[in-house]
Structures are given as structure tokens and as C-alpha cells.
């Protein structure tokens, strides 16, 4: 009876932790969308604290690097094996989501604005196009998460004890037949499609682009190791980020759930 009660309490804690991690991420990430777009929030990429030009650039790049390092280390299989020696496996993904949320919040909190304008689109039609692309980029990102399994990706299924087996599954949803990394494609579009591009915004967009491109290379090496020829065929038949009008030969398996 005592053992059963302890398991039940642990399960409740895991579910609560998973829910709070998910809700916290959604709040912070939606704020991040407004932060990037400089939309209706008191602290944004162009209205944060200020400093000298060089120090601001170094700090901002460092903040993105810190976020990238945290994300990369905690997503690594070796780290997952290590951390699950101390916590149950169903806590691992919610913990990743929680720490990533803190890292993203810290990035926005400590961001330095650099309001030197690189380009500015004043024409209404141009602004409409760019804001549409901005919204579409985030829409592609969110849609992509649901195409592969939104609840698994953000740890809710693991917290409920319903979907943790450590296995990567191949699926064939729509956007994953066009590009291998539609979530990254969405982020790139949203980061760069902006009517007023300041140096501070360009530092954010540029450093995130570099990090994501590096991350994709490491991620694909890992997937090739784990999935072998299946993923190699996928690489040969589906472009990484930009859809191709030219049809490639071969089958089109699409990835993922990791």
C-alpha cells in the first residue's frame, strides 16, 4: 500500500511539473514573438536596456550562445542518459522545456537594444507583406510541432507516462515532405521578415540563424547514426529548409519525434 501511494504521488508531481513547464513555455514563447516583432510589450528587441555598441553586440551574441549551449547540451543523448540516472525518465523532457524557458526568458531580460536602423520599409504594401511573412513564420513553427506530436515535443505525454520509449519515429506529415526542418524554416522567416531592421534585431536574427544552422548539422548527424539509411534517403529526397520546385527521385519518408 505504501509503495502504491508513493508511485501515485510521484505521478501527480510529474503531471503538475509537466503542465507548469508547458504553460510557462507557452507564456514566455508567445512573449518572445512580441519581443522579436517589437509588438505591444514593454521589453522588446528594440526597447530593452542600452549600452555601448561593442559591449551590446558581445552581450547579445553571448546571450544567444548561452541559450544555444543549454539547448544543445540538454538535447544530447549522452546528457539524457546521465540526467535520467538521477530523475525518472518522464521528468527529462519537461525539465528540458522548463530550463529552455528560463534560458529564453533570461535572454530577453538581459538583451541590449541597438537602435541603429539597417533598413526600414515605409510603403504600406511592403509592411503588409513583411508582417504577413512574420506571422506566417511563427504559424509554420507551431503547425510543425502539431504535425509531429506537439504534446510529446513539449513533454506532456512523458509527464503523463504515456509516451516515453526513447524511440524516434518516422512520420509523413505535409510540411515535412517539403523540407526536413519546417520549424527552423518558420523561425528564419519570422526573424528576418520585419519592416524595421535595427542592428540589435539583426544581431538576434543573425546569431540565431548561425546557431540553428549549426544545430541542424549536429542533429542530422545524430539522426543518421540512429536511423541509418532511412534518414539518408530522406536527406537525398527532401531539402533541409527551402522547398524545391524540382522533384527529387526516391521515396520521401519524413522524420521525427525526438
N, C-alpha and C positions, 0 to 999 in steps of 0.2 A: 504493500500500500504506500509506503514512504517513497519507494523508487518511482512509482507511477505518478505521485504528486510532484516530485522534483522534475520529471520529464514534462509534465503539463505546464509547470511554472516557466521552465526554460522555453518552451514553445511560445507561451504568451509573450515573454520578453522579446523573443526573436521577431514575432509578428509586429509588436509595437515598435521595435527598433527599425524594422524594415519599412513600416508605414511612415514613421517620422523622418527617416532618411530620404524616402521618396518625396514626401511633401516638402521637406526642406530644400531638396534639389530643385523641385519644380518652381518654388518661390524664387530662389536665387537665380536659376537659369532664365526665368522669364524677366527678372530684373536685368539680367545680363543682356538680353535682347534690347531692352530700352537703353541700357548703358552704351551699347555699341552704336545704336541709332541716335543717341542724344535726344531721347523722346520722353518728355514729361516726368523725369526723375531728377531729384536734387543733385545726385552724383552720377556723372556720365563721363565718357571718354574725353569729352571736351570741356567739362566743368568740374574736374577734380582739382586737387591741390596742385600748385605750381612750384617749379624750381628752375634752376639754370638749365639751359638747353642740353648740355652734355650729361649732367647728372640725371636729368629726367629721362633721357634716352637709355642710359645704363640701368636705371632703376626699373623702367618699364620692361626692357628686354629681360632683366633678371626675374621679374615677376612672372613673365610668361614661361621662362625657363624653369622656375620653381614649380609652376603648375604642371609643366610637361614632365619634369623629373618624377614628381609624385605620381602622376598618372601612369607613366611608363613602368616605374618600379612596382606599383601595386597591381598592374595588369600582367606582370610577368609570371609565368607558370611556376618558376622557382620560388618567388615570393609567396605565391598562393599556397604552395606545399609547405613552406616554412610557417606561415601565419596560422594555417589550419592544424598545426601541432599544438597550438595554444587555445584556439577557439573552434567551435563546431563549424563544419563546412557551410551550413546555412547562414552563418553570420558574415562570411567572407565578402560576398558581393554587396550586401547592404553597407558593410564597413567601407568598402571601396567607394561607394556612392556618397557616403557621409563625408569622408575625408576629401574627396574631389570637390564636394560642395563647399567645404571650408576653404580649400585652396582657391577656388574661383571667387568666393566672397572676399578673401584676403587680397587677391589681385585687384579687384575693383576698389576696395577700401584704400589701398596704398598707391593706386595709379596716379601718375603725374601727367597733367594735361600739357600739351604743346600746341598752342593755338595758331601757329603759322599755317596759313592756308596753302595747300598744294594745288587743289582745283576746286572750283565752285560752279555748279550748274544753276543758272538763274532762270532759264527757259522753263515754263510750266510743263511743257510736254516732256522735257528731259527729266525733270524731277519726278513726274508721274511714272516714267519708265524705270528710273532707278529705285524709287520706293516700292514699286511692284516687284522688282527683282529682289530687293531686300526682304520683303515679306515672303516671297516665293522660296528664297533660300532657307529661311527658318522652317517654312512649311515642308520643304523636301526633307529636311533633317528629321522633323517629328514624324512625318509619314514613314520614313525609312525605318524608324525604330519600331513602329507597329507592324511593318511588313515582315520583320524577322522575329519579333516577340518582345514587345515593349516591356512587359512585366518581368520577363527573365532578365533583360538587359539592365534593369534598374533594381534588381534584387528582391522584388516582392514574392516571386514564386519560390525562390530559395528560402526566404524568411518563413514562408508557409510550409516549407518542407515538401513541396510538390514537384519541384523541377530542378534538382541538382544532381547531376550524374557525371559532371566533368567532361561530357562528350560534345564535340562540335557537330552540329547537324547541317547538312546541305538542304537548302530550300530554294524555290524558284519564284519569288515574288517579282512583280512587274519592274520596278526600278533597278533591281539587281540583275536584270537581263540587259539593261542599257549601260550601266557602269558597275564596277566592282565595289565602289565605296560611295554610294549616293549621299550618305550622311556628311562625308567630307566635302563633296561637291556642293551641298547645300550651305555648309559653313563658309566655303570660299566665296560663293556668290554673295551671301549676306554680309561678309566682312568688307568686300570691295565695292559693292553697289551702294554708294552713298553720294548724295548731291554735293555735300561739302566735305572734302577730304583734307583734314589737317595733318600736320606732321605726327601728332600724337596718335591719331587714328591709323595713319599709315604704319607707324611702329607696331601697333597692335595687330593690324591685318598682316603685315609682312612677317612678323615674328611667329604668329600663329600659323601662317602658311608654311614657313620653314619647318616648324615643329611637326605639323601634320604630315608633310611630305616625308620627313624622316621617319615618323611613326608608322606610316603606311609601309615603308620598305621593311622595317623590322617585323611588322605584323604579317606581311606576306611571306617573309622567310619562315616565320613560325608556322603559318598555315601550310606551307609546302612541306615542312617537316612532319606535321601532324596528319595531313591529308594526302600527301604524295601526288600521284598523277591526276587525281580528281581536281585539285586546285590548280595544277599546271595547265590542264585543259581549259579551266575557267579563265586563267590569265591569258591564254592564247586566243580565246574567243570573245572576251568581253574587255573593253578598255577600262582603265583604272578610274578616271574621273570625268572625262569628256566623252559624251556619246559619239559614236562614229556612224556616219551615213553609209559607210562601206560595210557590207555584210561579210563577216569573217566565217571561214569554213569551220566545221566542227560543231559539237554539241555545246549547249550553254547551261551548265549547272551553275547555280548561284549559291552563295555561302550564307549562312553563318550561324551563329549564336555562340558567342564566347564570353 
